[in-house]
């Protein structure tokens, strides 16, 4: 962008032939900047949490309601 910011977009395009046989393109461009930015922030947060969990000097774990373990720290 002119201000240096980045926009993420998803583009979907289909090539179609019109009645005369010419090809025309029909499509849509969707701004996905907000969900993409949120995904990146979530990923960074998960990485920070994983570092904290790995640094504690004891075992950390979580279990599901049925008692099966779904996470164990290193």
PDB file of N, CA, C and O in Angstrom, chain B, residues numbered from 101:
ATOM      1  N   UNK B 101       0.845  -1.172   0.000  1.00  0.00           N
ATOM      2  CA  UNK B 101       0.000   0.000   0.000  1.00  0.00           C
ATOM      3  C   UNK B 101       0.898   1.245   0.000  1.00  0.00           C
ATOM      4  O   UNK B 101       2.067   1.155   0.375  1.00  0.00           O
ATOM      5  N   UNK B 102       0.384   2.369  -0.403  1.00  0.00           N
ATOM      6  CA  UNK B 102       1.190   3.587  -0.429  1.00  0.00           C
ATOM      7  C   UNK B 102       1.796   3.960   0.930  1.00  0.00           C
ATOM      8  O   UNK B 102       2.876   4.549   0.986  1.00  0.00           O
ATOM      9  N   UNK B 103       1.103   3.619   2.023  1.00  0.00           N
ATOM     10  CA  UNK B 103       1.614   3.968   3.347  1.00  0.00           C
ATOM     11  C   UNK B 103       2.592   2.922   3.893  1.00  0.00           C
ATOM     12  O   UNK B 103       3.055   3.040   5.027  1.00  0.00           O
ATOM     13  N   UNK B 104       2.907   1.899   3.090  1.00  0.00           N
ATOM     14  CA  UNK B 104       3.845   0.871   3.521  1.00  0.00           C
ATOM     15  C   UNK B 104       3.191  -0.334   4.162  1.00  0.00           C
ATOM     16  O   UNK B 104       3.862  -1.332   4.421  1.00  0.00           O
ATOM     17  N   UNK B 105       1.891  -0.262   4.424  1.00  0.00           N
ATOM     18  CA  UNK B 105       1.196  -1.399   5.028  1.00  0.00           C
ATOM     19  C   UNK B 105       1.003  -2.502   3.984  1.00  0.00           C
ATOM     20  O   UNK B 105       1.146  -2.274   2.783  1.00  0.00           O
ATOM     21  N   UNK B 106       0.679  -3.687   4.468  1.00  0.00           N
ATOM     22  CA  UNK B 106       0.482  -4.840   3.591  1.00  0.00           C
ATOM     23  C   UNK B 106      -0.972  -5.274   3.670  1.00  0.00           C
ATOM     24  O   UNK B 106      -1.545  -5.352   4.757  1.00  0.00           O
ATOM     25  N   UNK B 107      -1.558  -5.551   2.537  1.00  0.00           N
ATOM     26  CA  UNK B 107      -2.913  -6.100   2.471  1.00  0.00           C
ATOM     27  C   UNK B 107      -2.802  -7.509   1.910  1.00  0.00           C
ATOM     28  O   UNK B 107      -2.095  -7.746   0.931  1.00  0.00           O
ATOM     29  N   UNK B 108      -3.508  -8.441   2.540  1.00  0.00           N
ATOM     30  CA  UNK B 108      -3.570  -9.802   2.031  1.00  0.00           C
ATOM     31  C   UNK B 108      -4.914  -9.966   1.344  1.00  0.00           C
ATOM     32  O   UNK B 108      -5.946  -9.566   1.883  1.00  0.00           O
ATOM     33  N   UNK B 109      -4.902 -10.553   0.156  1.00  0.00           N
ATOM     34  CA  UNK B 109      -6.137 -10.741  -0.591  1.00  0.00           C
ATOM     35  C   UNK B 109      -6.237 -12.176  -1.092  1.00  0.00           C
ATOM     36  O   UNK B 109      -5.228 -12.842  -1.323  1.00  0.00           O
ATOM     37  N   UNK B 110      -7.458 -12.634  -1.252  1.00  0.00           N
ATOM     38  CA  UNK B 110      -7.736 -13.923  -1.889  1.00  0.00           C
ATOM     39  C   UNK B 110      -8.412 -13.596  -3.208  1.00  0.00           C
ATOM     40  O   UNK B 110      -9.374 -12.830  -3.255  1.00  0.00           O
ATOM     41  N   UNK B 111      -7.895 -14.187  -4.279  1.00  0.00           N
ATOM     42  CA  UNK B 111      -8.421 -13.918  -5.611  1.00  0.00           C
ATOM     43  C   UNK B 111      -8.962 -15.221  -6.196  1.00  0.00           C
ATOM     44  O   UNK B 111      -8.279 -16.244  -6.195  1.00  0.00           O
ATOM     45  N   UNK B 112     -10.184 -15.169  -6.688  1.00  0.00           N
ATOM     46  CA  UNK B 112     -10.795 -16.305  -7.374  1.00  0.00           C
ATOM     47  C   UNK B 112     -11.221 -15.801  -8.742  1.00  0.00           C
ATOM     48  O   UNK B 112     -11.971 -14.830  -8.849  1.00  0.00           O
ATOM     49  N   UNK B 113     -10.734 -16.474  -9.801  1.00  0.00           N
ATOM     50  CA  UNK B 113     -11.032 -16.041 -11.167  1.00  0.00           C
ATOM     51  C   UNK B 113     -11.387 -17.263 -12.011  1.00  0.00           C
ATOM     52  O   UNK B 113     -10.779 -18.325 -11.882  1.00  0.00           O
ATOM     53  N   UNK B 114     -12.373 -17.088 -12.868  1.00  0.00           N
ATOM     54  CA  UNK B 114     -12.764 -18.136 -13.810  1.00  0.00           C
ATOM     55  C   UNK B 114     -12.743 -17.548 -15.215  1.00  0.00           C
ATOM     56  O   UNK B 114     -13.220 -16.436 -15.440  1.00  0.00           O
ATOM     57  N   UNK B 115     -12.189 -18.299 -16.152  1.00  0.00           N
ATOM     58  CA  UNK B 115     -12.196 -17.886 -17.559  1.00  0.00           C
ATOM     59  C   UNK B 115     -13.444 -18.470 -18.216  1.00  0.00           C
ATOM     60  O   UNK B 115     -13.703 -19.669 -18.117  1.00  0.00           O
ATOM     61  N   UNK B 116     -14.205 -17.621 -18.880  1.00  0.00           N
ATOM     62  CA  UNK B 116     -15.427 -18.057 -19.552  1.00  0.00           C
ATOM     63  C   UNK B 116     -15.397 -17.622 -21.010  1.00  0.00           C
ATOM     64  O   UNK B 116     -14.834 -16.581 -21.346  1.00  0.00           O
ATOM     65  N   UNK B 117     -15.994 -18.411 -21.852  1.00  0.00           N
ATOM     66  CA  UNK B 117     -16.142 -18.013 -23.265  1.00  0.00           C
ATOM     67  C   UNK B 117     -17.524 -17.389 -23.441  1.00  0.00           C
ATOM     68  O   UNK B 117     -18.536 -17.926 -22.990  1.00  0.00           O
ATOM     69  N   UNK B 118     -17.531 -16.232 -24.113  1.00  0.00           N
ATOM     70  CA  UNK B 118     -18.825 -15.607 -24.387  1.00  0.00           C
ATOM     71  C   UNK B 118     -19.393 -16.179 -25.688  1.00  0.00           C
ATOM     72  O   UNK B 118     -18.802 -17.090 -26.269  1.00  0.00           O
ATOM     73  N   UNK B 119     -20.511 -15.665 -26.141  1.00  0.00           N
ATOM     74  CA  UNK B 119     -21.187 -16.193 -27.331  1.00  0.00           C
ATOM     75  C   UNK B 119     -20.340 -16.106 -28.582  1.00  0.00           C
ATOM     76  O   UNK B 119     -20.484 -16.930 -29.485  1.00  0.00           O
ATOM     77  N   UNK B 120     -19.450 -15.112 -28.651  1.00  0.00           N
ATOM     78  CA  UNK B 120     -18.614 -14.958 -29.847  1.00  0.00           C
ATOM     79  C   UNK B 120     -17.350 -15.805 -29.771  1.00  0.00           C
ATOM     80  O   UNK B 120     -16.562 -15.825 -30.716  1.00  0.00           O
ATOM     81  N   UNK B 121     -17.149 -16.504 -28.660  1.00  0.00           N
ATOM     82  CA  UNK B 121     -15.962 -17.340 -28.516  1.00  0.00           C
ATOM     83  C   UNK B 121     -14.809 -16.651 -27.810  1.00  0.00           C
ATOM     84  O   UNK B 121     -13.785 -17.277 -27.536  1.00  0.00           O
ATOM     85  N   UNK B 122     -14.963 -15.381 -27.516  1.00  0.00           N
ATOM     86  CA  UNK B 122     -13.917 -14.656 -26.805  1.00  0.00           C
ATOM     87  C   UNK B 122     -13.880 -15.090 -25.344  1.00  0.00           C
ATOM     88  O   UNK B 122     -14.897 -15.464 -24.759  1.00  0.00           O
ATOM     89  N   UNK B 123     -12.695 -15.031 -24.779  1.00  0.00           N
ATOM     90  CA  UNK B 123     -12.552 -15.380 -23.369  1.00  0.00           C
ATOM     91  C   UNK B 123     -12.682 -14.123 -22.530  1.00  0.00           C
ATOM     92  O   UNK B 123     -12.058 -13.099 -22.811  1.00  0.00           O
ATOM     93  N   UNK B 124     -13.496 -14.217 -21.505  1.00  0.00           N
ATOM     94  CA  UNK B 124     -13.573 -13.131 -20.529  1.00  0.00           C
ATOM     95  C   UNK B 124     -13.349 -13.741 -19.146  1.00  0.00           C
ATOM     96  O   UNK B 124     -13.625 -14.918 -18.911  1.00  0.00           O
ATOM     97  N   UNK B 125     -12.856 -12.932 -18.270  1.00  0.00           N
ATOM     98  CA  UNK B 125     -12.540 -13.380 -16.926  1.00  0.00           C
ATOM     99  C   UNK B 125     -13.525 -12.784 -15.937  1.00  0.00           C
ATOM    100  O   UNK B 125     -13.794 -11.583 -15.955  1.00  0.00           O
ATOM    101  N   UNK B 126     -14.054 -13.629 -15.081  1.00  0.00           N
ATOM    102  CA  UNK B 126     -14.984 -13.211 -14.050  1.00  0.00           C
ATOM    103  C   UNK B 126     -14.388 -13.650 -12.724  1.00  0.00           C
ATOM    104  O   UNK B 126     -13.952 -14.792 -12.578  1.00  0.00           O
ATOM    105  N   UNK B 127     -14.371 -12.740 -11.759  1.00  0.00           N
ATOM    106  CA  UNK B 127     -13.778 -13.130 -10.488  1.00  0.00           C
ATOM    107  C   UNK B 127     -14.114 -12.179  -9.371  1.00  0.00           C
ATOM    108  O   UNK B 127     -14.909 -11.249  -9.509  1.00  0.00           O
ATOM    109  N   UNK B 128     -13.465 -12.458  -8.249  1.00  0.00           N
ATOM    110  CA  UNK B 128     -13.671 -11.644  -7.060  1.00  0.00           C
ATOM    111  C   UNK B 128     -12.358 -11.546  -6.293  1.00  0.00           C
ATOM    112  O   UNK B 128     -11.554 -12.477  -6.276  1.00  0.00           O
ATOM    113  N   UNK B 129     -12.169 -10.412  -5.670  1.00  0.00           N
ATOM    114  CA  UNK B 129     -11.021 -10.191  -4.800  1.00  0.00           C
ATOM    115  C   UNK B 129     -11.564  -9.888  -3.412  1.00  0.00           C
ATOM    116  O   UNK B 129     -12.395  -8.997  -3.241  1.00  0.00           O
ATOM    117  N   UNK B 130     -11.085 -10.640  -2.418  1.00  0.00           N
ATOM    118  CA  UNK B 130     -11.553 -10.461  -1.047  1.00  0.00           C
ATOM    119  C   UNK B 130     -10.385 -10.074  -0.165  1.00  0.00           C
ATOM    120  O   UNK B 130      -9.347 -10.735  -0.183  1.00  0.00           O
ATOM    121  N   UNK B 131     -10.543  -9.018   0.603  1.00  0.00           N
ATOM    122  CA  UNK B 131      -9.512  -8.588   1.555  1.00  0.00           C
ATOM    123  C   UNK B 131      -9.554  -9.531   2.755  1.00  0.00           C
ATOM    124  O   UNK B 131     -10.548  -9.580   3.479  1.00  0.00           O
ATOM    125  N   UNK B 132      -8.467 -10.281   2.960  1.00  0.00           N
ATOM    126  CA  UNK B 132      -8.384 -11.207   4.093  1.00  0.00           C
ATOM    127  C   UNK B 132      -7.309 -10.766   5.083  1.00  0.00           C
ATOM    128  O   UNK B 132      -6.777 -11.583   5.835  1.00  0.00           O
ATOM    129  N   UNK B 133      -6.993  -9.472   5.082  1.00  0.00           N
ATOM    130  CA  UNK B 133      -5.952  -8.948   5.954  1.00  0.00           C
ATOM    131  C   UNK B 133      -6.267  -9.188   7.428  1.00  0.00           C
ATOM    132  O   UNK B 133      -5.402  -9.644   8.176  1.00  0.00           O
ATOM    133  N   UNK B 134      -7.481  -8.891   7.851  1.00  0.00           N
ATOM    134  CA  UNK B 134      -7.820  -9.009   9.274  1.00  0.00           C
ATOM    135  C   UNK B 134      -7.722 -10.449   9.786  1.00  0.00           C
ATOM    136  O   UNK B 134      -7.072 -10.680  10.805  1.00  0.00           O
ATOM    137  N   UNK B 135      -8.349 -11.433   9.109  1.00  0.00           N
ATOM    138  CA  UNK B 135      -8.194 -12.804   9.616  1.00  0.00           C
ATOM    139  C   UNK B 135      -6.763 -13.313   9.523  1.00  0.00           C
ATOM    140  O   UNK B 135      -6.322 -14.073  10.386  1.00  0.00           O
ATOM    141  N   UNK B 136      -6.038 -12.912   8.498  1.00  0.00           N
ATOM    142  CA  UNK B 136      -4.642 -13.342   8.351  1.00  0.00           C
ATOM    143  C   UNK B 136      -3.787 -12.770   9.479  1.00  0.00           C
ATOM    144  O   UNK B 136      -2.946 -13.474  10.039  1.00  0.00           O
ATOM    145  N   UNK B 137      -3.997 -11.503   9.812  1.00  0.00           N
ATOM    146  CA  UNK B 137      -3.265 -10.868  10.906  1.00  0.00           C
ATOM    147  C   UNK B 137      -3.601 -11.534  12.232  1.00  0.00           C
ATOM    148  O   UNK B 137      -2.718 -11.748  13.062  1.00  0.00           O
ATOM    149  N   UNK B 138      -4.876 -11.864  12.436  1.00  0.00           N
ATOM    150  CA  UNK B 138      -5.298 -12.546  13.663  1.00  0.00           C
ATOM    151  C   UNK B 138      -4.660 -13.932  13.766  1.00  0.00           C
ATOM    152  O   UNK B 138      -4.238 -14.338  14.850  1.00  0.00           O
ATOM    153  N   UNK B 139      -4.585 -14.657  12.656  1.00  0.00           N
ATOM    154  CA  UNK B 139      -3.944 -15.979  12.650  1.00  0.00           C
ATOM    155  C   UNK B 139      -2.472 -15.876  13.029  1.00  0.00           C
ATOM    156  O   UNK B 139      -1.968 -16.683  13.811  1.00  0.00           O
ATOM    157  N   UNK B 140      -1.785 -14.883  12.473  1.00  0.00           N
ATOM    158  CA  UNK B 140      -0.364 -14.695  12.780  1.00  0.00           C
ATOM    159  C   UNK B 140      -0.167 -14.362  14.261  1.00  0.00           C
ATOM    160  O   UNK B 140       0.763 -14.868  14.889  1.00  0.00           O
ATOM    161  N   UNK B 141      -1.031 -13.519  14.818  1.00  0.00           N
ATOM    162  CA  UNK B 141      -0.940 -13.160  16.239  1.00  0.00           C
ATOM    163  C   UNK B 141      -1.193 -14.388  17.112  1.00  0.00           C
ATOM    164  O   UNK B 141      -0.505 -14.585  18.113  1.00  0.00           O
ATOM    165  N   UNK B 142      -2.159 -15.203  16.746  1.00  0.00           N
ATOM    166  CA  UNK B 142      -2.450 -16.423  17.491  1.00  0.00           C
ATOM    167  C   UNK B 142      -1.263 -17.374  17.443  1.00  0.00           C
ATOM    168  O   UNK B 142      -0.900 -17.962  18.462  1.00  0.00           O
ATOM    169  N   UNK B 143      -0.659 -17.532  16.278  1.00  0.00           N
ATOM    170  CA  UNK B 143       0.507 -18.400  16.127  1.00  0.00           C
ATOM    171  C   UNK B 143       1.663 -17.931  17.013  1.00  0.00           C
ATOM    172  O   UNK B 143       2.313 -18.747  17.668  1.00  0.00           O
ATOM    173  N   UNK B 144       1.923 -16.616  17.037  1.00  0.00           N
ATOM    174  CA  UNK B 144       2.996 -16.075  17.894  1.00  0.00           C
ATOM    175  C   UNK B 144       2.678 -16.312  19.366  1.00  0.00           C
ATOM    176  O   UNK B 144       3.567 -16.657  20.144  1.00  0.00           O
ATOM    177  N   UNK B 145       1.420 -16.130  19.751  1.00  0.00           N
ATOM    178  CA  UNK B 145       1.011 -16.343  21.133  1.00  0.00           C
ATOM    179  C   UNK B 145       1.189 -17.809  21.530  1.00  0.00           C
ATOM    180  O   UNK B 145       1.657 -18.102  22.630  1.00  0.00           O
ATOM    181  N   UNK B 146       0.819 -18.717  20.648  1.00  0.00           N
ATOM    182  CA  UNK B 146       0.990 -20.148  20.923  1.00  0.00           C
ATOM    183  C   UNK B 146       2.473 -20.497  21.082  1.00  0.00           C
ATOM    184  O   UNK B 146       2.834 -21.294  21.948  1.00  0.00           O
ATOM    185  N   UNK B 147       3.332 -19.902  20.249  1.00  0.00           N
ATOM    186  CA  UNK B 147       4.770 -20.159  20.342  1.00  0.00           C
ATOM    187  C   UNK B 147       5.337 -19.654  21.665  1.00  0.00           C
ATOM    188  O   UNK B 147       6.162 -20.325  22.287  1.00  0.00           O
ATOM    189  N   UNK B 148       4.891 -18.461  22.100  1.00  0.00           N
ATOM    190  CA  UNK B 148       5.352 -17.923  23.386  1.00  0.00           C
ATOM    191  C   UNK B 148       4.902 -18.823  24.535  1.00  0.00           C
ATOM    192  O   UNK B 148       5.685 -19.120  25.439  1.00  0.00           O
ATOM    193  N   UNK B 149       3.645 -19.255  24.500  1.00  0.00           N
ATOM    194  CA  UNK B 149       3.134 -20.139  25.546  1.00  0.00           C
ATOM    195  C   UNK B 149       3.914 -21.449  25.570  1.00  0.00           C
ATOM    196  O   UNK B 149       4.228 -21.958  26.646  1.00  0.00           O
ATOM    197  N   UNK B 150       4.229 -22.000  24.407  1.00  0.00           N
ATOM    198  CA  UNK B 150       4.982 -23.251  24.347  1.00  0.00           C
ATOM    199  C   UNK B 150       6.360 -23.074  24.976  1.00  0.00           C
ATOM    200  O   UNK B 150       6.833 -23.969  25.675  1.00  0.00           O
ATOM    201  N   UNK B 151       7.007 -21.943  24.742  1.00  0.00           N
ATOM    202  CA  UNK B 151       8.322 -21.671  25.350  1.00  0.00           C
ATOM    203  C   UNK B 151       8.219 -21.595  26.867  1.00  0.00           C
ATOM    204  O   UNK B 151       9.081 -22.117  27.574  1.00  0.00           O
ATOM    205  N   UNK B 152       7.173 -20.949  27.372  1.00  0.00           N
ATOM    206  CA  UNK B 152       6.977 -20.850  28.824  1.00  0.00           C
ATOM    207  C   UNK B 152       6.741 -22.237  29.415  1.00  0.00           C
ATOM    208  O   UNK B 152       7.344 -22.592  30.428  1.00  0.00           O
ATOM    209  N   UNK B 153       5.873 -23.016  28.789  1.00  0.00           N
ATOM    210  CA  UNK B 153       5.586 -24.359  29.292  1.00  0.00           C
ATOM    211  C   UNK B 153       6.849 -25.217  29.283  1.00  0.00           C
ATOM    212  O   UNK B 153       7.105 -25.953  30.235  1.00  0.00           O
ATOM    213  N   UNK B 154       7.630 -25.126  28.223  1.00  0.00           N
ATOM    214  CA  UNK B 154       8.858 -25.918  28.125  1.00  0.00           C
ATOM    215  C   UNK B 154       9.904 -25.486  29.148  1.00  0.00           C
ATOM    216  O   UNK B 154      10.787 -26.271  29.493  1.00  0.00           O
ATOM    217  N   UNK B 155       9.820 -24.255  29.634  1.00  0.00           N
ATOM    218  CA  UNK B 155      10.832 -23.740  30.565  1.00  0.00           C
ATOM    219  C   UNK B 155      10.522 -24.064  32.028  1.00  0.00           C
ATOM    220  O   UNK B 155      11.420 -23.986  32.865  1.00  0.00           O
ATOM    221  N   UNK B 156       9.291 -24.421  32.358  1.00  0.00           N
ATOM    222  CA  UNK B 156       8.989 -24.684  33.767  1.00  0.00           C
ATOM    223  C   UNK B 156       9.626 -26.018  34.184  1.00  0.00           C
ATOM    224  O   UNK B 156       9.642 -26.970  33.403  1.00  0.00           O
ATOM    225  N   UNK B 157      10.146 -26.083  35.409  1.00  0.00           N
ATOM    226  CA  UNK B 157      10.893 -27.273  35.829  1.00  0.00           C
ATOM    227  C   UNK B 157      10.017 -28.394  36.389  1.00  0.00           C
ATOM    228  O   UNK B 157      10.414 -29.080  37.331  1.00  0.00           O
ATOM    229  N   UNK B 158       8.862 -28.577  35.832  1.00  0.00           N
ATOM    230  CA  UNK B 158       7.984 -29.668  36.257  1.00  0.00           C
ATOM    231  C   UNK B 158       7.144 -30.096  35.065  1.00  0.00           C
ATOM    232  O   UNK B 158       7.121 -29.417  34.038  1.00  0.00           O
ATOM    233  N   UNK B 159       6.466 -31.202  35.201  1.00  0.00           N
ATOM    234  CA  UNK B 159       5.624 -31.676  34.109  1.00  0.00           C
ATOM    235  C   UNK B 159       4.297 -30.915  34.130  1.00  0.00           C
ATOM    236  O   UNK B 159       3.680 -30.737  35.180  1.00  0.00           O
ATOM    237  N   UNK B 160       3.887 -30.482  32.974  1.00  0.00           N
ATOM    238  CA  UNK B 160       2.569 -29.861  32.817  1.00  0.00           C
ATOM    239  C   UNK B 160       1.774 -30.739  31.858  1.00  0.00           C
ATOM    240  O   UNK B 160       2.312 -31.242  30.872  1.00  0.00           O
ATOM    241  N   UNK B 161       0.487 -30.920  32.157  1.00  0.00           N
ATOM    242  CA  UNK B 161      -0.341 -31.748  31.293  1.00  0.00           C
ATOM    243  C   UNK B 161      -1.786 -31.306  31.377  1.00  0.00           C
ATOM    244  O   UNK B 161      -2.186 -30.617  32.316  1.00  0.00           O
ATOM    245  N   UNK B 162      -2.560 -31.706  30.391  1.00  0.00           N
ATOM    246  CA  UNK B 162      -3.997 -31.472  30.399  1.00  0.00           C
ATOM    247  C   UNK B 162      -4.686 -32.776  30.020  1.00  0.00           C
ATOM    248  O   UNK B 162      -4.121 -33.627  29.333  1.00  0.00           O
ATOM    249  N   UNK B 163      -5.920 -32.905  30.487  1.00  0.00           N
ATOM    250  CA  UNK B 163      -6.698 -34.102  30.194  1.00  0.00           C
ATOM    251  C   UNK B 163      -8.091 -33.709  29.729  1.00  0.00           C
ATOM    252  O   UNK B 163      -8.596 -32.635  30.055  1.00  0.00           O
ATOM    253  N   UNK B 164      -8.683 -34.581  28.979  1.00  0.00           N
ATOM    254  CA  UNK B 164     -10.051 -34.398  28.504  1.00  0.00           C
ATOM    255  C   UNK B 164     -11.030 -34.843  29.588  1.00  0.00           C
ATOM    256  O   UNK B 164     -10.617 -35.496  30.547  1.00  0.00           O
ATOM    257  N   UNK B 165     -12.311 -34.508  29.463  1.00  0.00           N
ATOM    258  CA  UNK B 165     -13.288 -34.897  30.480  1.00  0.00           C
ATOM    259  C   UNK B 165     -13.330 -36.407  30.766  1.00  0.00           C
ATOM    260  O   UNK B 165     -13.662 -36.825  31.875  1.00  0.00           O
ATOM    261  N   UNK B 166     -12.990 -37.217  29.756  1.00  0.00           N
ATOM    262  CA  UNK B 166     -13.010 -38.667  29.976  1.00  0.00           C
ATOM    263  C   UNK B 166     -11.752 -39.182  30.672  1.00  0.00           C
ATOM    264  O   UNK B 166     -11.620 -40.381  30.915  1.00  0.00           O
ATOM    265  N   UNK B 167     -10.820 -38.263  30.995  1.00  0.00           N
ATOM    266  CA  UNK B 167      -9.599 -38.640  31.696  1.00  0.00           C
ATOM    267  C   UNK B 167      -8.407 -38.918  30.804  1.00  0.00           C
ATOM    268  O   UNK B 167      -7.289 -39.065  31.298  1.00  0.00           O
ATOM    269  N   UNK B 168      -8.625 -38.995  29.488  1.00  0.00           N
ATOM    270  CA  UNK B 168      -7.502 -39.239  28.586  1.00  0.00           C
ATOM    271  C   UNK B 168      -6.644 -37.980  28.483  1.00  0.00           C
ATOM    272  O   UNK B 168      -7.161 -36.866  28.404  1.00  0.00           O
ATOM    273  N   UNK B 169      -5.334 -38.174  28.485  1.00  0.00           N
ATOM    274  CA  UNK B 169      -4.397 -37.054  28.446  1.00  0.00           C
ATOM    275  C   UNK B 169      -4.255 -36.565  27.018  1.00  0.00           C
ATOM    276  O   UNK B 169      -4.026 -37.364  26.110  1.00  0.00           O
ATOM    277  N   UNK B 170      -4.391 -35.255  26.805  1.00  0.00           N
ATOM    278  CA  UNK B 170      -4.256 -34.717  25.454  1.00  0.00           C
ATOM    279  C   UNK B 170      -3.024 -33.840  25.272  1.00  0.00           C
ATOM    280  O   UNK B 170      -2.721 -33.435  24.150  1.00  0.00           O
ATOM    281  N   UNK B 171      -2.300 -33.537  26.368  1.00  0.00           N
ATOM    282  CA  UNK B 171      -1.065 -32.763  26.245  1.00  0.00           C
ATOM    283  C   UNK B 171      -0.156 -33.087  27.418  1.00  0.00           C
ATOM    284  O   UNK B 171      -0.608 -33.178  28.559  1.00  0.00           O
ATOM    285  N   UNK B 172       1.131 -33.262  27.131  1.00  0.00           N
ATOM    286  CA  UNK B 172       2.154 -33.420  28.154  1.00  0.00           C
ATOM    287  C   UNK B 172       3.347 -32.581  27.731  1.00  0.00           C
ATOM    288  O   UNK B 172       3.776 -32.630  26.578  1.00  0.00           O
ATOM    289  N   UNK B 173       3.886 -31.803  28.681  1.00  0.00           N
ATOM    290  CA  UNK B 173       5.059 -30.981  28.351  1.00  0.00           C
ATOM    291  C   UNK B 173       6.272 -31.875  28.139  1.00  0.00           C
ATOM    292  O   UNK B 173       6.248 -33.065  28.453  1.00  0.00           O
ATOM    293  N   UNK B 174       7.326 -31.284  27.604  1.00  0.00           N
ATOM    294  CA  UNK B 174       8.555 -32.037  27.339  1.00  0.00           C
ATOM    295  C   UNK B 174       9.202 -32.422  28.635  1.00  0.00           C
ATOM    296  O   UNK B 174      10.253 -33.063  28.634  1.00  0.00           O
TER     297      UNK B 174
END
